[in-house]
Amino acid sequence: MDKKIKILAVTGPTASGKTALAIELAKRLGGEIISCDSMQIYRGMDIGTAKPTKEELSSVRHHLIDVLPADAPYSCSDYVKDAEVAVEDIVSRGKLPIFCGGTGLYLDRFLRGGNDDGAASDENVRAELKRYLDENGVDALYERLAALDPEAAATIHKNNTKRVMRAIEICTVTGEKKSDIDKKNCEIVDKYDHRVITLSFASRELLYSRIDRRVDQMIAEGLVEETKKLMAEGVFERSITAAQAIGYKELFPYLEGRSTLDECVDELKRATRRYAKRQITWFSGKDYAHKVFVDGENGMKTFEEIVNISQKLF
């Protein structure tokens, strides 16, 4: 019997240090990195998605970064297919595939062998739902999902209209509730010999301070200018995904003259903290995720300590 392909994944909330850890592990273990971030797939969305720097990208080979224009559609099913190709490519050269990112749904779907609702797709239904959203608003769209599948609605924020519409589309096309389909596909397919490291914080305040510093750094690096450029190119008008991306939508009020920059930066920090909470909740519910606490009694552990702990898990 063929041996299972070994893969490693570094996950956790935003600003937890995933990129640096994954790169160091790749260097030590002879690996290449597969991005597991739903927004880093897009070109031109660099600062707001905390994409690896040019130096980081050149230090270790990366996959699934800057693959598509910012307004192109991309689904979880697309990611699973692309990730499988990337894994085969990496393994063919005798390297270790190392997933890195905080989009837990993408990794989970990949580990489940691609079992998903990808076949439940209809362009006409999606177009109708887009018109419905434009004409009736976020609340009405969310109420429509709640009537069809209240269990799914309870797990999706109403402002995440992409996921709300997707859940409605699944119900409409299949005649089944999305929540029921998810339950059927909840088992991990034992296809890979996988280890999933989730960076965790005993002190939530330490994580939040790191998030605040990252946002300040993004602003200093030109996030406002990047957002303005994407807006001028019409990316946010053509793509719901881009328009709802954390790091960009919070700056719209400033660029439209409705709020000050300080107010928008404060909102971006709050939105990022809320997102981190959702990531923590997601990974805490996965029994395959091995927690590595990066903070100790006196603040952050040293990088070397974190690397050594993570390497031992693999």
N, C-alpha and C positions, 0 to 999 in steps of 0.2 A: 504494500500500500504506500502511495506517495505521502511524504511528510507534508503537513500543513504549512502554508506560508506564514512566517512570523511577521507580525506588524506591531508597531508601537504607536500609541496616541498620547499626545499631551494636550489636555483640555483644562477648563476652568473659566472663571469669570474674567471679564475684560480687565486689563491692567494688572494681571496677576503675574506676568513674567513668562508667559508661554513661549513666545518667540525665542527669547534668549536661551531658555532651557532646551527647547527642541533642537536648536542649532548646535549647542554644545554636545547633546546626546548623539546627534548625527555625526559629529566629528569623531567622537569616541567609539561609536558603535559601527561606523561605516555606513551611514544612512543618507537618505535623501528625503526631503520634506514635501508632504502633500498638504496644501492649505485646506483647512476645514472651516472656512469662513464664507458665509453666503454673499458677502459684499466685495471681498478681495478678488473675486473672479473678474471684476469689472475694471477696465482701463479708465484712467482719469480720476478715479475715486481713491486717492492715495492717502492723503493726510487724515481725512475723516474716518477711514477704515483701519487706521494704524497699521498700514501695510509695512512689511519689513523694509528697511532702508536698502539703498543700493549696495552698501557694504555687506549687509547681512545676506542679501540675495546672491552676492558673488562668493560668499564664504562657503556656502553649501547649496547644492542644486535644489531648486524649488519647482513644484508643479502646481497647476491650477491657480495661478495668479496672473492677472492681466490677460485673460483669455478672450474676453468679450467686450464689445463697446458698452458703455454705461446704460444704454437704454434697451439692451437686448433681453428677451425673456430667458429665464433659467429656472429650472425646477429641481426639487430634491431627486427626482428620477434621473434627471440629466447628470446631477452630481455623482450619483452611484455609478452610472455607466462610465463617466470620465475617471472617477477614482479607481475603478477596476482596471482600466487601461493603464493608468499611471502605476499601479501596483505591479502589474505584469512587466511593464517597462523597467522599473527599478530592480525587480527581482532578476530579470534577465541579465542584468549587469552585475549580479552578485551583491547588490546593496540591500539595506534594510529600509522598508517603507516606514516613515514616521509621520503620522497625521498630526497637524497642529492647528488648533483653532477652537473657538467657542460656540460654533453652531452645532449644538448637541443633536439636533434632529438629523442632520446630514450624516454624522458619524453613526448614530444609532441605526439609521436605515441601511447604511453600508454594511454594518455588522450583521444585520438581519438578512444578508444575502440579496438585498434589493427588493424584498417583499414590500410592496407598497400599493398605492392606489393610482399609479401612473396611467393605467389604461382608462381610468375614469376621467376622460378629457373630451371637451366639446368646445370648439372655438365660438360657436354661436351662443352657447350658454354664457361663456365668459364675456362676450361682447354685450349681451343683455344685462349682465350683472354690473358691468362697468357703466352702462347707461343709467341703470337704476341707482347706483351710487352717486353719479353726477347730478341726477335729478332730485333725489330724495335725501341724500346725506348719510353720514356714518351711522347714526343711531337707527335709522330705518333699515339699513342693510343688516345691522347686527340683530335687530328684532326678527328679521326674516330667518336668520340662522337659528336663533333661539326657539323659534316655532318649529323648525324642521328637526333640530338636533340640540336640545338644551344641554346635554352632557358635553358635547363638543364646544358649545358656546361658552360654557363655564371655564374652559381651559384656554380660551383665546381672548386677548384684549380687543375691545371693540375698535380701537384705532389701528389695529393691524389688519387693515382691510384686505390685504393680499390673502392672508390665511382665512379670513372670514369668507371671502368669495370662493376660495378653493374648497372650503368645507361645504358650502352651498352647492357648488358645482358637482362635487362627489355625490351628494344626496340626490341631486336632480338627475344625473346621468345613470347612476347605479340603482336608484330606488332604495338604497340602504343608507343608514346613518353612518357618517364618518367615524363616530366613536365606536360603533360596532365593528367596522372594518379594522380599526386600529387594534381592537381586542383580539381579533383573529390573527393578526400579524405581530403579536407581541413577543414571540419567542426569538431568541438569538439563534441564527443558523451557525452551527459549529464548523464554519468554513476555514477560519484562520486561527492560528495560534496567536491570540491577541492579548496585549497588556495595555490597559487604559489608565493613565496617570491623570488625576484631577488635582490641580493646585488649589489649596484651600487655606482659609484664614480663620484662626480662632478669634481674632480681633476684627470685627467688621469695620471698626473705625480706621484701622490701618489700611484696609482695602480702599475705603472711601477717600482717604487722604491721597493714595496713589492715583485714584481716578481723577481727583481734582487737579493734581499736578500734571497728569497726562493731558487733560483738557487745556490747561494753561499752555502747555508745550505745543499742542496742536494749533492754538491761536497764534502763538509766536512764529510757528513754521509756515503760516499762511492759509489756515483753514477758511478764513473769510474770503480770501481771493479765489481759492479753489471752488468754493460754493458759488461765488459770483460767476465764475467761468462756466460751470455746469449749467447754471440758470440761464446765462446768455445763449448757450448752445441749445436750449430747449429740452435738456435731458429730463428735468423734473416734470415737464408737461407730458412727455411721451412715456414715462415709466413710473408707475405707481411704486414699484420697488425702490427706485432711487429717491423718489419724493418722500418716502417714509423712513429712509435710513437715518438712524441716530447719528448725529454729527453734522447733518446738513439741514434737516427740517427745522431744527431749533434756531437756526440763523436766519430763516426766511423773514421773520418779523423785522429784524434789523435791516436787512437788505431792501425791504419794502417800505422802510421808514415808519414802521409802527411801534418799534421798541428800541431801546438803547442797546449797545453791544454788551454792556455789563449785565443787563437783564437777560439777554439771550444766552450768554455764557453761563450764568447761574442756572438757567433752565436746562442747558446741555449737561451740566454736572448732575443735576437731579435726575434727568432722563437716563444718563449712563449708570447711575447708582441703581435705579429701578431695573434696568436691563441686567446688571450684575446679579441682583437678587433673583431674577428669573433664571439666569444661568445656574446659580447655586442650587436652586430648587430642582432644576432639571437633572443635574448630575448627581445630586444627593439621592435621587430615586432610582439610580442605575446600579445594580449589584456588581456590575463588571468594572466599575470605576474605583480605582485605588486612590484614596486621599493621601496627598502629601502636603502637610502643613508647612507653609513657608515662613510663618512667624513663630517667634519664641517668646520667652519672658521679657526680653529687652528689645523687642521690635523684630525686624526681619532677620532670618537666619542668613548666614553667608551663602553666596551663590554656590560655592563649592559644596557646602553641606547639602543644599537642595539637589544638586546634580548627583551626588553620591547616593542619597536616599532613593532618588528616582531610578538610577542605574541598577541598584540592588533589586528593585521590584521587577525589572526586566530579566 
